[in-house]
Amino acid sequence: MIKIKKYAAIDIGSNAMRLLVTNIVEQDGKETQFNKSALVRVPIRLGQDAFTVGEISQENSDRMIDAMKAFNLLMKVHKVEAYKAFATSAMREAYNGKEVVAMIKKKADIKIEIIDGKKEAAIIASTDLHHLLKTDKTYLFVDVGGGSTEFTLFSDGKIVTSRSFKVGTVRLLNEMVCDVVWNEIEKWIKTNTAEFDEISLIGSGGNINKLFKMSGKMQDKPLSYLYINSQYAFLNSLTYDQRISELGLNPDRADVIIPAVRIYLNAMKWSGARNIYVPKIGLSDGIVKAMYFGKI
């Protein structure tokens, strides 16, 4: 007997917001399956407001309300039973973030929770990685967002430690990450990975997903440090317009992909990792699974 539940997750990031609708398939004697039913991404760059002027603009507030109205209708069409909506770095730092959240609840009937970096890292880490994590190996999970990057160290299939840093693609584009932050990240990674002989990275986020898709590799195969480094040089050699016209990147992806790759490269260099796995998971996947297992 199969039972199917429908859950949704809304991830309001600094570069874009996403609605993920998931079919949760329960069957006696078998492991629960989480199958993506629909994914909608809206490129509203809230970080451009929050990190430069400290508030969400009226234009972007209106766009958010329209997006949330659309998400609400889509959830009704999909017959979603339960949802959670979480906002991250940009909404955390905008002084009118709570005001915007209240307006969205009033006009779009979507309840949004602004979460801190620690909770964000914990939710992302709760994504089901058992099919990827080998118990005899060590992994550094790196989720790059527009405003922050979450690092989680796994060893023997368990979380050793995690940390969120204010380094993200939108911040880097606006030259808002100083050397002190990079030094802190380098120190944290080197200190926490020093005792492990061999480490692989697990990359999460739209930019590394795009880079992986461009590689044409099979899903279970990793990308090497050499490949990532060569792609970084290649992307840098192209203009913004060329990255759109020749590589087919979306306009809101064509600029942030370079600082994103820089973060992954640094994480690989400082941890000594030679490979990065890209399982296509992120905050929205973590939200659905954390809801299902009663963690949020």
C-alpha positions as CSV (number, residue, x, y, z in Angstrom):
1,M,0.0,0.0,0.0
2,I,1.5,3.3,-1.1
3,K,0.6,6.6,0.6
4,I,1.7,9.9,-0.9
5,K,2.0,13.2,1.0
6,K,2.7,16.6,-0.6
7,Y,4.9,19.1,1.2
8,A,6.3,22.3,0.0
9,A,9.3,24.5,1.0
10,I,9.9,28.2,0.2
11,D,13.5,29.3,0.4
12,I,13.9,33.1,0.3
13,G,17.6,33.7,-0.4
14,S,19.7,36.7,-1.2
15,N,19.9,36.0,-4.9
16,A,16.6,34.2,-5.6
17,M,13.6,32.6,-4.0
18,R,12.4,29.1,-4.7
19,L,9.3,27.1,-4.2
20,L,9.8,23.3,-4.0
21,V,6.9,20.9,-4.1
22,T,7.8,17.4,-3.0
23,N,5.9,14.1,-3.3
24,I,6.7,12.0,-0.1
25,V,6.0,8.4,-0.9
26,E,5.5,6.0,2.0
27,Q,5.3,2.3,1.5
28,D,5.3,-0.5,4.1
29,G,8.7,-2.1,4.6
30,K,10.5,0.4,2.3
31,E,12.4,3.6,2.9
32,T,10.4,6.8,2.4
33,Q,11.0,8.5,-0.9
34,F,11.2,12.2,-1.5
35,N,10.5,13.0,-5.2
36,K,10.6,16.6,-6.5
37,S,7.2,17.4,-8.1
38,A,7.8,21.0,-9.0
39,L,10.5,23.7,-8.6
40,V,9.9,27.3,-9.3
41,R,12.8,29.9,-9.1
42,V,12.2,33.6,-9.1
43,P,15.3,35.9,-9.5
44,I,14.6,38.7,-7.0
45,R,18.0,39.8,-5.8
46,L,17.2,40.9,-2.2
47,G,20.8,41.0,-1.2
48,Q,21.5,43.9,-3.5
49,D,19.1,45.9,-1.3
50,A,20.0,44.5,2.1
51,F,23.8,44.5,1.8
52,T,24.2,47.9,0.2
53,V,21.5,50.1,1.7
54,G,20.2,48.0,4.5
55,E,16.6,47.6,3.5
56,I,14.4,45.8,1.0
57,S,13.2,48.4,-1.6
58,Q,9.5,49.0,-2.3
59,E,9.9,47.6,-5.7
60,N,11.4,44.3,-4.5
61,S,8.8,44.2,-1.6
62,D,6.1,44.4,-4.2
63,R,7.8,41.7,-6.4
64,M,8.1,39.4,-3.3
65,I,4.4,39.8,-2.5
66,D,3.5,38.9,-6.2
67,A,5.8,35.9,-6.0
68,M,4.3,34.7,-2.7
69,K,0.8,35.1,-4.1
70,A,1.8,32.9,-7.1
71,F,3.5,30.4,-4.8
72,N,0.3,30.2,-2.7
73,L,-1.8,29.5,-5.7
74,L,0.7,26.9,-7.0
75,M,0.6,25.1,-3.6
76,K,-3.2,25.0,-3.8
77,V,-3.1,23.6,-7.4
78,H,-0.6,20.9,-6.2
79,K,-2.8,20.2,-3.1
80,V,0.1,20.8,-0.8
81,E,-0.7,19.6,2.8
82,A,2.0,21.5,4.7
83,Y,4.7,24.1,3.9
84,K,7.4,26.1,5.6
85,A,8.8,29.4,4.3
86,F,12.3,30.5,5.5
87,A,14.2,33.7,4.7
88,T,17.9,33.8,5.1
89,S,20.8,36.3,5.0
90,A,19.3,39.3,3.1
91,M,16.1,39.3,5.1
92,R,18.1,38.9,8.3
93,E,20.1,42.0,7.6
94,A,17.4,44.3,6.2
95,Y,16.2,46.6,8.9
96,N,12.6,46.3,7.4
97,G,12.8,42.5,7.0
98,K,10.1,41.9,9.7
99,E,7.9,44.6,8.2
100,V,8.1,42.9,4.8
101,V,7.3,39.5,6.3
102,A,4.2,41.0,8.0
103,M,3.1,42.6,4.7
104,I,3.5,39.3,2.9
105,K,1.4,37.5,5.5
106,K,-1.3,40.1,5.2
107,K,-1.4,40.3,1.4
108,A,-0.3,36.8,0.2
109,D,-1.2,34.7,3.3
110,I,2.3,33.1,3.4
111,K,3.9,32.9,6.8
112,I,7.7,33.5,6.6
113,E,10.2,32.8,9.3
114,I,13.6,34.6,9.2
115,I,16.2,32.2,10.4
116,D,19.8,32.7,11.5
117,G,22.9,31.1,9.9
118,K,23.1,28.4,12.5
119,K,19.6,27.1,11.9
120,E,20.1,27.4,8.1
121,A,23.2,25.2,8.4
122,A,21.4,22.7,10.5
123,I,18.5,22.4,8.1
124,I,20.8,22.0,5.1
125,A,22.7,19.4,7.0
126,S,19.5,17.5,7.7
127,T,19.2,16.7,4.0
128,D,19.4,13.0,3.3
129,L,23.0,12.4,2.3
130,H,23.4,8.7,3.3
131,H,23.5,7.6,-0.3
132,L,26.5,9.8,-0.8
133,L,28.3,9.7,2.5
134,K,30.6,6.7,2.9
135,T,31.1,6.0,6.6
136,D,34.9,5.6,6.3
137,K,35.4,9.0,4.6
138,T,35.3,12.7,5.6
139,Y,33.4,15.4,3.7
140,L,33.1,19.2,3.9
141,F,29.6,20.2,2.9
142,V,29.6,23.7,1.4
143,D,26.4,25.6,0.6
144,V,27.0,28.9,-1.1
145,G,24.3,31.5,-1.1
146,G,24.0,35.1,-2.0
147,G,24.7,36.4,1.5
148,S,26.3,33.6,3.4
149,T,28.0,30.3,3.0
150,E,27.3,27.3,5.4
151,F,30.1,24.8,6.0
152,T,29.4,21.4,7.6
153,L,32.1,18.8,8.3
154,F,31.0,15.1,8.2
155,S,33.0,12.2,9.4
156,D,31.9,8.5,9.9
157,G,28.5,9.6,8.5
158,K,28.0,12.1,11.3
159,I,28.2,15.9,11.7
160,V,31.4,16.9,13.4
161,T,30.9,20.7,13.3
162,S,29.3,23.4,11.2
163,R,29.6,27.2,10.8
164,S,28.0,30.0,8.8
165,F,30.1,32.8,7.4
166,K,29.0,36.2,5.9
167,V,30.5,35.4,2.5
168,G,28.2,35.0,-0.5
169,T,28.0,35.7,-4.2
170,V,26.0,39.0,-3.9
171,R,28.3,40.3,-1.1
172,L,31.4,39.5,-3.2
173,L,29.9,41.2,-6.3
174,N,29.5,44.3,-4.2
175,E,33.0,44.0,-2.8
176,M,31.7,43.7,0.7
177,V,33.9,40.8,2.0
178,C,37.1,41.9,3.6
179,D,40.3,39.9,4.0
180,V,39.5,39.3,7.7
181,V,36.4,37.2,6.8
182,W,38.4,35.1,4.3
183,N,41.1,34.6,6.9
184,E,38.5,33.4,9.4
185,I,37.1,30.9,6.9
186,E,40.6,29.7,6.1
187,K,41.5,29.3,9.7
188,W,38.2,27.5,10.5
189,I,38.5,25.0,7.6
190,K,42.2,24.2,8.3
191,T,41.7,23.8,12.0
192,N,38.7,21.5,11.7
193,T,40.0,19.4,8.9
194,A,43.7,19.1,10.1
195,E,43.2,15.7,11.8
196,F,41.7,14.0,8.7
197,D,43.9,12.6,6.0
198,E,41.6,12.7,3.0
199,I,38.6,15.0,2.5
200,S,36.1,15.5,-0.3
201,L,33.8,18.4,-0.8
202,I,30.0,18.3,-1.2
203,G,28.8,21.3,-3.1
204,S,25.3,22.8,-2.7
205,G,23.8,25.8,-4.4
206,G,22.5,26.9,-7.9
207,N,26.0,27.9,-9.2
208,I,27.8,24.6,-8.5
209,N,24.7,22.8,-9.9
210,K,25.0,24.8,-13.1
211,L,28.8,24.2,-13.3
212,F,28.2,20.4,-12.8
213,K,25.5,20.4,-15.5
214,M,27.9,22.1,-17.9
215,S,30.5,19.4,-17.3
216,G,28.2,16.7,-18.6
217,K,29.3,14.2,-15.9
218,M,27.1,11.5,-14.4
219,Q,25.4,12.5,-11.1
220,D,27.5,10.2,-8.9
221,K,30.8,11.4,-10.4
222,P,32.7,14.2,-8.7
223,L,34.4,17.3,-10.3
224,S,38.1,17.6,-9.7
225,Y,39.9,20.6,-8.3
226,L,41.8,21.0,-11.6
227,Y,38.5,21.1,-13.5
228,I,36.9,23.6,-11.2
229,N,40.1,25.8,-11.4
230,S,40.1,25.6,-15.2
231,Q,36.4,26.5,-15.4
232,Y,37.0,29.5,-13.1
233,A,39.7,30.8,-15.4
234,F,37.5,30.1,-18.5
235,L,34.5,32.0,-16.9
236,N,36.7,34.9,-16.0
237,S,38.0,35.1,-19.6
238,L,34.4,35.8,-20.8
239,T,32.5,39.0,-20.5
240,Y,29.1,39.0,-18.7
241,D,27.3,39.2,-22.1
242,Q,29.4,36.3,-23.4
243,R,28.5,34.1,-20.4
244,I,24.8,34.7,-21.3
245,S,25.0,34.4,-25.1
246,E,27.7,31.7,-25.4
247,L,27.0,29.6,-22.3
248,G,23.3,30.2,-22.1
249,L,23.5,31.4,-18.5
250,N,20.5,33.3,-17.0
251,P,21.3,37.0,-16.5
252,D,21.1,36.6,-12.7
253,R,23.5,33.6,-12.8
254,A,26.0,35.0,-15.3
255,D,27.6,37.3,-12.7
256,V,27.3,35.4,-9.4
257,I,28.7,32.1,-10.8
258,I,32.3,33.5,-10.7
259,P,32.4,34.5,-7.0
260,A,30.6,31.2,-6.1
261,V,33.3,29.1,-7.9
262,R,35.9,31.2,-6.0
263,I,34.4,30.1,-2.7
264,Y,34.3,26.4,-3.6
265,L,37.9,26.6,-4.9
266,N,39.1,28.2,-1.6
267,A,37.3,25.6,0.4
268,M,38.9,22.8,-1.6
269,K,42.4,24.4,-1.3
270,W,42.2,25.0,2.4
271,S,40.8,21.5,3.2
272,G,43.1,19.7,0.8
273,A,40.1,18.3,-1.1
274,R,40.8,17.1,-4.6
275,N,37.2,16.4,-5.6
276,I,33.7,17.9,-5.1
277,Y,30.5,16.0,-5.4
278,V,27.3,17.8,-6.5
279,P,24.1,16.0,-5.4
280,K,21.7,18.8,-6.2
281,I,20.3,19.4,-2.7
282,G,19.9,22.6,-0.8
283,L,17.9,24.5,1.8
284,S,14.5,23.7,0.3
285,D,15.2,19.9,0.3
286,G,16.3,20.2,3.9
287,I,13.2,22.1,4.9
288,V,10.9,19.3,3.4
289,K,12.8,16.5,5.2
290,A,13.1,18.4,8.5
291,M,9.3,19.0,8.4
292,Y,8.6,15.3,7.6
293,F,10.8,14.1,10.4
294,G,9.5,16.6,12.9
295,K,12.7,18.6,13.3
296,I,11.1,22.0,12.5
